């Protein structure tokens, strides 16, 4: 039979799928932080990692500086760690980096007049799509209500079809 595989082929295929699944599960998120960037204080390093996941790589644009291998991302990670070692709070670090690079450096920019369209655009698009769907449904309903009446030929054909289906229902009924 052409569509069936030999038992050894099924086992090999299953083994390959299991190996692929094991590799995918073993792979965690890749972080680009180099060993020479890591701070000696584990609490401060954890804070630096958390903050660097909220900052955008200005080269990659859709990656955090924690995930990016770009040279600028490395510079930003080092600058972030310097600010933390100097005793800056999280807000002070974000304020410093935003003043230097603009709000674009933040992966989640705050809601304000400059970013209102960015935050509201998805909701506006959904509302527009919903209005379009409702409008189309109403226009289709109005078109269906104004359907032309059946012609005499169509009415006779409908009567024959209905009479035939009634006869079949009677034949299937118990006496």
C-alpha positions as CSV (number, residue, x, y, z in Angstrom):
1,X,0.0,0.0,0.0
2,X,1.3,3.3,-1.1
3,X,0.2,5.6,1.8
4,X,1.5,3.4,4.7
5,X,5.0,3.5,6.1
6,X,7.1,0.6,7.2
7,X,7.2,0.1,11.0
8,X,10.8,1.2,11.2
9,X,10.0,4.4,9.3
10,X,7.2,5.2,11.8
11,X,9.6,4.7,14.7
12,X,12.3,6.8,13.1
13,X,9.8,9.6,12.4
14,X,8.5,9.4,16.0
15,X,12.1,9.5,17.3
16,X,13.0,12.5,15.2
17,X,9.9,14.4,16.5
18,X,10.8,13.5,20.1
19,X,14.3,14.7,19.5
20,X,13.1,18.0,18.0
21,X,10.7,18.5,20.9
22,X,13.5,17.9,23.4
23,X,15.8,20.4,21.7
24,X,13.0,23.0,21.6
25,X,12.2,22.5,25.3
26,X,15.8,22.7,26.3
27,X,16.3,26.0,24.6
28,X,15.5,28.9,26.9
29,X,15.5,32.5,26.1
30,X,18.8,33.8,24.8
31,X,20.2,36.6,26.8
32,X,23.0,38.7,25.3
33,X,24.6,39.8,28.6
34,X,28.3,39.1,28.5
35,X,30.1,37.7,31.5
36,X,32.2,40.9,31.9
37,X,29.0,43.0,32.2
38,X,27.6,41.0,35.2
39,X,27.6,42.9,38.5
40,X,29.1,41.2,41.6
41,X,26.0,41.9,43.7
42,X,23.3,39.3,42.7
43,X,20.4,41.6,43.9
44,X,21.8,44.5,41.8
45,X,22.4,42.2,38.8
46,X,18.8,40.9,39.0
47,X,17.5,44.5,39.1
48,X,19.7,45.4,36.1
49,X,18.4,42.4,34.2
50,X,14.8,43.3,35.0
51,X,15.3,46.9,33.9
52,X,17.2,45.9,30.7
53,X,14.2,43.8,29.7
54,X,12.1,47.0,29.6
55,X,14.5,49.0,27.4
56,X,14.5,48.8,23.6
57,X,17.6,48.1,21.6
58,X,17.8,51.2,19.3
59,X,19.4,49.1,16.6
60,X,17.2,46.0,16.7
61,X,14.1,48.0,17.7
62,X,11.9,44.9,18.6
63,X,14.3,43.4,21.1
64,X,15.2,44.5,24.6
65,X,18.8,45.4,25.3
66,X,18.9,42.3,27.5
67,X,18.3,40.1,24.4
68,X,20.3,42.1,21.8
69,X,23.9,41.4,20.7
70,X,24.2,44.9,19.1
71,X,27.1,47.0,20.3
72,X,24.8,49.9,21.2
73,X,22.7,47.5,23.4
74,X,25.9,46.4,25.2
75,X,26.7,50.1,25.8
76,X,23.2,50.7,27.1
77,X,23.5,47.7,29.4
78,X,26.9,49.0,30.8
79,X,25.4,52.5,31.2
80,X,22.4,51.0,33.1
81,X,24.7,49.1,35.4
82,X,26.8,52.2,36.0
83,X,23.8,54.1,37.0
84,X,22.6,51.4,39.3
85,X,26.1,51.2,41.0
86,X,25.9,55.0,41.4
87,X,22.7,54.5,43.5
88,X,20.0,55.6,41.0
89,X,16.5,54.3,41.6
90,X,14.6,52.6,38.7
91,X,12.8,55.8,37.9
92,X,16.0,57.8,37.8
93,X,17.5,55.3,35.4
94,X,14.5,55.5,33.1
95,X,14.4,59.3,33.3
96,X,18.1,59.5,32.5
97,X,17.9,57.1,29.5
98,X,14.6,58.8,28.2
99,X,16.2,62.2,28.4
100,X,19.2,60.9,26.5
101,X,17.5,58.7,23.9
102,X,13.9,59.7,23.9
103,X,10.8,57.7,24.8
104,X,11.6,55.3,21.9
105,X,14.1,53.6,24.2
106,X,11.2,52.3,26.4
107,X,9.6,49.1,25.2
108,X,6.4,50.2,26.9
109,X,6.2,53.9,26.5
110,X,3.9,55.8,28.9
111,X,0.5,57.0,27.8
112,X,0.7,60.7,27.0
113,X,-0.2,63.1,24.2
114,X,2.8,61.9,22.1
115,X,1.9,58.2,22.4
116,X,-1.9,58.4,22.5
117,X,-2.3,57.2,18.9
118,X,0.2,54.4,19.5
119,X,-1.9,53.1,22.4
120,X,-5.4,53.8,21.0
121,X,-4.8,52.7,17.4
122,X,-5.6,49.0,18.0
123,X,-8.9,49.9,19.8
124,X,-9.9,52.4,17.1
125,X,-9.2,49.8,14.4
126,X,-11.3,47.2,16.2
127,X,-14.1,49.7,16.7
128,X,-14.0,50.6,13.0
129,X,-14.1,47.0,12.0
130,X,-17.1,46.3,14.3
131,X,-19.0,49.3,12.9
132,X,-18.2,48.1,9.3
133,X,-19.5,44.6,10.1
134,X,-22.7,45.9,11.8
135,X,-23.3,48.3,8.9
136,X,-22.9,45.5,6.4
137,X,-25.1,43.1,8.3
138,X,-27.9,45.8,8.4
139,X,-27.6,46.5,4.7
140,X,-27.8,42.8,3.9
141,X,-30.8,42.4,6.2
142,X,-32.6,45.3,4.4
143,X,-31.8,43.8,1.0
144,X,-33.2,40.4,2.1
145,X,-36.5,42.0,3.3
146,X,-37.1,43.6,-0.1
147,X,-36.9,40.2,-2.0
148,X,-39.1,39.9,-5.1
149,X,-42.2,37.7,-4.7
150,X,-42.2,34.3,-6.3
151,X,-43.3,34.0,-9.9
152,X,-46.1,31.6,-10.8
153,X,-43.7,29.0,-12.2
154,X,-41.6,29.2,-9.0
155,X,-44.7,28.8,-6.8
156,X,-45.9,25.7,-8.7
157,X,-42.4,24.1,-8.4
158,X,-42.3,24.9,-4.7
159,X,-45.8,23.3,-4.2
160,X,-44.6,20.2,-6.1
161,X,-41.5,19.9,-4.0
162,X,-43.4,20.4,-0.7
163,X,-46.1,17.9,-1.8
164,X,-43.4,15.3,-2.6
165,X,-41.7,15.8,0.8
166,X,-45.0,15.4,2.6
167,X,-45.6,12.2,0.8
168,X,-42.2,10.8,1.8
169,X,-42.9,11.8,5.4
170,X,-46.2,9.9,5.3
171,X,-44.6,6.8,3.9
172,X,-42.0,6.8,6.7
173,X,-44.6,7.2,9.4
174,X,-45.9,4.2,11.4
175,X,-49.5,3.1,10.6
